[in-house]
Amino acid sequence: MAVDESHDVLADRLRSRVGDSGTASEAIREGASTVGAGHEAELPFPVGDLARLVGSASSRVTDALVADVREAVGSEVAAFEVILSASVGAGLVRWDVASRVIEEAGREAS
């Protein structure tokens, strides 16, 4: 069983779109995606903390942390973009792992 190549193409397209446009700076959005995926990136406090939690333990995100990020990035829209970017990063790293597992299972079954 192989992963449909179009899925990988769509995942790559999503990965590249994170930094394309938005209210928050490209560096903030791409950094949030990177941190959400479990990697390190330089992000101002508390943006990095929020991105890290979104990627690893989203149920622990608090209203107070979101409010602090909203203040740090200057708007509710920019704060939403931080959350969305971190979510995309977290989702894509999980997709990458699942895709590899599916490919390996397909090779083993052949």
N, CA and C atoms as a LAMMPS dump frame, in Angstrom:
ITEM: TIMESTEP
0
ITEM: NUMBER OF ATOMS
330
ITEM: BOX BOUNDS ff ff ff
-5.0000000000000000e+02 5.0000000000000000e+02
-5.0000000000000000e+02 5.0000000000000000e+02
-5.0000000000000000e+02 5.0000000000000000e+02
ITEM: ATOMS id mol type element x y z
1 1 1 N 0.855 -1.178 0
2 1 2 C 0 0 0
3 1 3 C 0.897 1.235 0
4 2 1 N 0.778 2.044 -0.981
5 2 2 C 1.606 3.241 -1.101
6 2 3 C 0.77 4.485 -0.83
7 3 1 N 1.436 5.494 -0.355
8 3 2 C 0.776 6.783 -0.173
9 3 3 C 0.609 7.4 -1.551
10 4 1 N -0.578 7.854 -1.848
11 4 2 C -0.831 8.517 -3.126
12 4 3 C 0.1 9.716 -3.234
13 5 1 N 0.822 9.793 -4.335
14 5 2 C 1.785 10.863 -4.524
15 5 3 C 1.14 12.244 -4.384
16 6 1 N -0.12 12.349 -4.767
17 6 2 C -0.785 13.652 -4.674
18 6 3 C -0.913 14.109 -3.217
19 7 1 N -0.984 13.165 -2.288
20 7 2 C -1.035 13.544 -0.876
21 7 3 C 0.255 14.241 -0.46
22 8 1 N 1.368 13.689 -0.9
23 8 2 C 2.653 14.307 -0.58
24 8 3 C 2.779 15.68 -1.231
25 9 1 N 2.276 15.794 -2.454
26 9 2 C 2.301 17.085 -3.15
27 9 3 C 1.471 18.104 -2.386
28 10 1 N 0.296 17.695 -1.938
29 10 2 C -0.568 18.606 -1.179
30 10 3 C 0.066 18.98 0.166
31 11 1 N 0.703 18.021 0.816
32 11 2 C 1.382 18.309 2.084
33 11 3 C 2.506 19.311 1.863
34 12 1 N 3.259 19.134 0.791
35 12 2 C 4.345 20.078 0.493
36 12 3 C 3.793 21.464 0.165
37 13 1 N 2.678 21.495 -0.531
38 13 2 C 2.065 22.786 -0.849
39 13 3 C 1.616 23.489 0.431
40 14 1 N 1.005 22.747 1.341
41 14 2 C 0.583 23.323 2.621
42 14 3 C 1.791 23.813 3.407
43 15 1 N 2.838 23.015 3.429
44 15 2 C 4.073 23.379 4.147
45 15 3 C 4.627 24.704 3.624
46 16 1 N 4.601 24.885 2.315
47 16 2 C 5.162 26.107 1.733
48 16 3 C 4.237 27.312 1.89
49 17 1 N 2.959 27.089 2.101
50 17 2 C 2.009 28.206 2.192
51 17 3 C 2.009 28.899 3.55
52 18 1 N 2.54 28.277 4.566
53 18 2 C 2.522 28.859 5.911
54 18 3 C 3.108 30.262 5.922
55 19 1 N 4.194 30.466 5.212
56 19 2 C 4.857 31.764 5.242
57 19 3 C 4.415 32.728 4.166
58 20 1 N 3.488 32.317 3.308
59 20 2 C 3.131 33.133 2.149
60 20 3 C 2.587 34.522 2.476
61 21 1 N 1.574 34.607 3.276
62 21 2 C 1.007 35.922 3.59
63 21 3 C 0.237 35.851 4.894
64 22 1 N 0.1 36.996 5.496
65 22 2 C -0.643 37.058 6.744
66 22 3 C -0.36 38.349 7.475
67 23 1 N -0.997 38.497 8.597
68 23 2 C -0.821 39.671 9.44
69 23 3 C 0.463 39.566 10.26
70 24 1 N 0.695 38.384 10.829
71 24 2 C 1.942 38.152 11.565
72 24 3 C 3.079 38.073 10.553
73 25 1 N 4.269 38.401 10.976
74 25 2 C 5.408 38.359 10.055
75 25 3 C 5.652 36.93 9.574
76 26 1 N 6.282 36.827 8.422
77 26 2 C 6.624 35.52 7.873
78 26 3 C 7.519 34.754 8.846
79 27 1 N 8.443 35.452 9.493
80 27 2 C 9.346 34.803 10.452
81 27 3 C 8.564 34.211 11.624
82 28 1 N 7.562 34.929 12.092
83 28 2 C 6.735 34.428 13.199
84 28 3 C 5.945 33.205 12.741
85 29 1 N 5.299 33.293 11.577
86 29 2 C 4.474 32.177 11.099
87 29 3 C 5.327 30.938 10.822
88 30 1 N 6.463 31.123 10.141
89 30 2 C 7.318 29.975 9.846
90 30 3 C 7.973 29.425 11.112
91 31 1 N 8.349 30.318 12.018
92 31 2 C 8.904 29.868 13.293
93 31 3 C 7.892 29.074 14.099
94 32 1 N 6.644 29.534 14.118
95 32 2 C 5.588 28.819 14.843
96 32 3 C 5.367 27.439 14.231
97 33 1 N 5.413 27.353 12.906
98 33 2 C 5.262 26.06 12.242
99 33 3 C 6.412 25.125 12.615
100 34 1 N 7.609 25.649 12.632
101 34 2 C 8.788 24.857 12.976
102 34 3 C 8.711 24.357 14.42
103 35 1 N 8.357 25.258 15.332
104 35 2 C 8.264 24.88 16.75
105 35 3 C 7.094 23.921 16.97
106 36 1 N 5.976 24.168 16.29
107 36 2 C 4.838 23.255 16.388
108 36 3 C 5.185 21.852 15.938
109 37 1 N 6.139 21.75 15.006
110 37 2 C 6.597 20.449 14.513
111 37 3 C 7.615 19.8 15.447
112 38 1 N 7.956 20.476 16.519
113 38 2 C 8.869 19.896 17.498
114 38 3 C 10.321 20.259 17.313
115 39 1 N 10.592 21.262 16.484
116 39 2 C 11.958 21.711 16.251
117 39 3 C 12.166 23.065 16.916
118 40 1 N 13.377 23.531 16.896
119 40 2 C 13.69 24.819 17.516
120 40 3 C 13.668 25.943 16.491
121 41 1 N 13.209 27.092 16.925
122 41 2 C 13.25 28.318 16.124
123 41 3 C 13.225 29.481 17.105
124 42 1 N 13.823 30.577 16.707
125 42 2 C 13.823 31.753 17.56
126 42 3 C 12.494 32.48 17.427
127 43 1 N 11.745 32.488 18.499
128 43 2 C 10.473 33.197 18.551
129 43 3 C 10.426 34.004 19.837
130 44 1 N 9.83 35.167 19.794
131 44 2 C 9.734 35.968 21.016
132 44 3 C 8.814 35.308 22.039
133 45 1 N 9.075 35.612 23.297
134 45 2 C 8.195 35.168 24.371
135 45 3 C 6.904 35.972 24.262
136 46 1 N 5.781 35.382 24.407
137 46 2 C 5.402 33.999 24.667
138 46 3 C 5.005 33.219 23.42
139 47 1 N 5.328 33.736 22.24
140 47 2 C 4.929 33.086 20.989
141 47 3 C 5.485 31.662 20.911
142 48 1 N 6.756 31.493 21.237
143 48 2 C 7.357 30.162 21.198
144 48 3 C 6.691 29.194 22.145
145 49 1 N 6.324 29.683 23.326
146 49 2 C 5.649 28.815 24.295
147 49 3 C 4.309 28.324 23.754
148 50 1 N 3.551 29.237 23.143
149 50 2 C 2.254 28.849 22.587
150 50 3 C 2.442 27.855 21.447
151 51 1 N 3.364 28.122 20.544
152 51 2 C 3.592 27.218 19.416
153 51 3 C 4.015 25.834 19.902
154 52 1 N 4.866 25.791 20.909
155 52 2 C 5.333 24.521 21.467
156 52 3 C 4.168 23.735 22.061
157 53 1 N 3.304 24.419 22.805
158 53 2 C 2.151 23.741 23.404
159 53 3 C 1.161 23.265 22.343
160 54 1 N 0.922 24.067 21.344
161 54 2 C 0.013 23.661 20.271
162 54 3 C 0.518 22.373 19.634
163 55 1 N 1.821 22.289 19.425
164 55 2 C 2.39 21.105 18.784
165 55 3 C 2.446 19.877 19.653
166 56 1 N 2.603 20.056 20.951
167 56 2 C 2.843 18.894 21.81
168 56 3 C 1.728 18.581 22.799
169 57 1 N 1.001 19.576 23.226
170 57 2 C -0.03 19.358 24.251
171 57 3 C -1.083 20.458 24.157
172 58 1 N -1.788 20.489 23.048
173 58 2 C -2.704 21.609 22.792
174 58 3 C -3.785 21.777 23.853
175 59 1 N -4.115 20.714 24.549
176 59 2 C -5.133 20.833 25.598
177 59 3 C -4.645 21.682 26.772
178 60 1 N -3.351 21.958 26.827
179 60 2 C -2.797 22.773 27.919
180 60 3 C -2.703 24.257 27.571
181 61 1 N -3.11 24.632 26.355
182 61 2 C -3.126 26.047 25.974
183 61 3 C -4.193 26.749 26.794
184 62 1 N -3.833 27.881 27.382
185 62 2 C -4.778 28.619 28.222
186 62 3 C -5.209 29.918 27.553
187 63 1 N -6.345 30.42 27.994
188 63 2 C -6.816 31.717 27.514
189 63 3 C -5.794 32.799 27.821
190 64 1 N -5.163 32.694 28.982
191 64 2 C -4.171 33.703 29.376
192 64 3 C -2.966 33.694 28.431
193 65 1 N -2.51 32.515 28.03
194 65 2 C -1.381 32.432 27.113
195 65 3 C -1.758 33.009 25.747
196 66 1 N -2.946 32.694 25.264
197 66 2 C -3.4 33.244 23.988
198 66 3 C -3.5 34.764 24.085
199 67 1 N -4 35.259 25.201
200 67 2 C -4.096 36.717 25.39
201 67 3 C -2.715 37.356 25.397
202 68 1 N -1.751 36.699 26.044
203 68 2 C -0.381 37.223 26.055
204 68 3 C 0.21 37.251 24.645
205 69 1 N -0.055 36.224 23.871
206 69 2 C 0.448 36.184 22.489
207 69 3 C -0.253 37.252 21.66
208 70 1 N -1.55 37.39 21.858
209 70 2 C -2.293 38.429 21.128
210 70 3 C -1.677 39.801 21.383
211 71 1 N -1.313 40.068 22.618
212 71 2 C -0.668 41.341 22.956
213 71 3 C 0.73 41.432 22.323
214 72 1 N 1.47 40.331 22.346
215 72 2 C 2.841 40.332 21.823
216 72 3 C 2.892 40.527 20.307
217 73 1 N 1.918 39.953 19.58
218 73 2 C 1.958 40.037 18.115
219 73 3 C 1.076 41.157 17.574
220 74 1 N 0.287 41.762 18.433
221 74 2 C -0.419 42.976 18.049
222 74 3 C -1.853 42.849 17.595
223 75 1 N -2.353 41.642 17.398
224 75 2 C -3.757 41.519 17.006
225 75 3 C -4.255 40.099 17.212
226 76 1 N -5.561 39.97 17.239
227 76 2 C -6.178 38.658 17.352
228 76 3 C -5.913 37.827 16.088
229 77 1 N -5.923 38.478 14.937
230 77 2 C -5.659 37.782 13.673
231 77 3 C -4.241 37.212 13.668
232 78 1 N -3.277 37.995 14.083
233 78 2 C -1.887 37.516 14.115
234 78 3 C -1.735 36.37 15.122
235 79 1 N -2.421 36.449 16.257
236 79 2 C -2.373 35.366 17.243
237 79 3 C -2.977 34.088 16.649
238 80 1 N -4.081 34.238 15.926
239 80 2 C -4.695 33.091 15.251
240 80 3 C -3.707 32.474 14.261
241 81 1 N -2.984 33.31 13.527
242 81 2 C -2.003 32.816 12.562
243 81 3 C -0.887 32.034 13.249
244 82 1 N -0.501 32.442 14.446
245 82 2 C 0.505 31.699 15.214
246 82 3 C -0.037 30.307 15.537
247 83 1 N -1.28 30.263 16.012
248 83 2 C -1.898 28.979 16.374
249 83 3 C -2.057 28.101 15.141
250 84 1 N -2.538 28.675 14.058
251 84 2 C -2.726 27.915 12.83
252 84 3 C -1.391 27.399 12.293
253 85 1 N -0.372 28.24 12.283
254 85 2 C 0.939 27.828 11.783
255 85 3 C 1.521 26.702 12.622
256 86 1 N 1.409 26.81 13.936
257 86 2 C 1.903 25.741 14.813
258 86 3 C 1.123 24.452 14.578
259 87 1 N -0.17 24.574 14.351
260 87 2 C -1.005 23.396 14.074
261 87 3 C -0.608 22.731 12.763
262 88 1 N -0.355 23.54 11.754
263 88 2 C 0.081 23.004 10.465
264 88 3 C 1.408 22.278 10.63
265 89 1 N 2.347 22.878 11.339
266 89 2 C 3.629 22.227 11.569
267 89 3 C 3.473 20.901 12.293
268 90 1 N 2.641 20.886 13.33
269 90 2 C 2.415 19.658 14.089
270 90 3 C 1.742 18.598 13.224
271 91 1 N 0.763 19.014 12.449
272 91 2 C 0.059 18.061 11.594
273 91 3 C 0.956 17.483 10.515
274 92 1 N 1.786 18.335 9.918
275 92 2 C 2.646 17.856 8.842
276 92 3 C 3.74 16.92 9.339
277 93 1 N 4.253 17.16 10.524
278 93 2 C 5.265 16.224 11.041
279 93 3 C 4.608 14.87 11.303
280 94 1 N 3.37 14.858 11.744
281 94 2 C 2.655 13.6 11.947
282 94 3 C 2.363 12.935 10.602
283 95 1 N 1.998 13.732 9.597
284 95 2 C 1.771 13.196 8.263
285 95 3 C 3.049 12.547 7.726
286 96 1 N 4.173 13.208 7.905
287 96 2 C 5.445 12.674 7.404
288 96 3 C 5.732 11.305 8.021
289 97 1 N 5.499 11.178 9.313
290 97 2 C 5.735 9.903 10
291 97 3 C 4.77 8.845 9.47
292 98 1 N 3.498 9.19 9.376
293 98 2 C 2.495 8.236 8.894
294 98 3 C 2.794 7.812 7.458
295 99 1 N 3.199 8.744 6.633
296 99 2 C 3.512 8.453 5.239
297 99 3 C 4.663 7.453 5.14
298 100 1 N 5.685 7.657 5.961
299 100 2 C 6.818 6.72 5.954
300 100 3 C 6.383 5.321 6.401
301 101 1 N 5.546 5.25 7.42
302 101 2 C 5.069 3.962 7.927
303 101 3 C 4.249 3.247 6.855
304 102 1 N 3.385 3.978 6.167
305 102 2 C 2.58 3.382 5.099
306 102 3 C 3.477 2.865 3.978
307 103 1 N 4.46 3.653 3.599
308 103 2 C 5.391 3.231 2.546
309 103 3 C 6.147 1.969 2.963
310 104 1 N 6.635 1.933 4.208
311 104 2 C 7.36 0.764 4.683
312 104 3 C 6.473 -0.475 4.715
313 105 1 N 5.232 -0.293 5.154
314 105 2 C 4.298 -1.432 5.2
315 105 3 C 4.023 -1.934 3.792
316 106 1 N 3.933 -1.03 2.834
317 106 2 C 3.711 -1.434 1.449
318 106 3 C 4.875 -2.23 0.892
319 107 1 N 6.093 -1.797 1.234
320 107 2 C 7.284 -2.517 0.753
321 107 3 C 7.361 -3.915 1.391
322 108 1 N 7.024 -3.997 2.681
323 108 2 C 7.082 -5.274 3.38
324 108 3 C 6.026 -6.244 2.865
325 109 1 N 4.876 -5.711 2.444
326 109 2 C 3.795 -6.55 1.945
327 109 3 C 4.06 -7.055 0.529
328 110 1 N 4.971 -6.397 -0.171
329 110 2 C 5.247 -6.795 -1.577
330 110 3 C 6.14 -7.992 -1.681
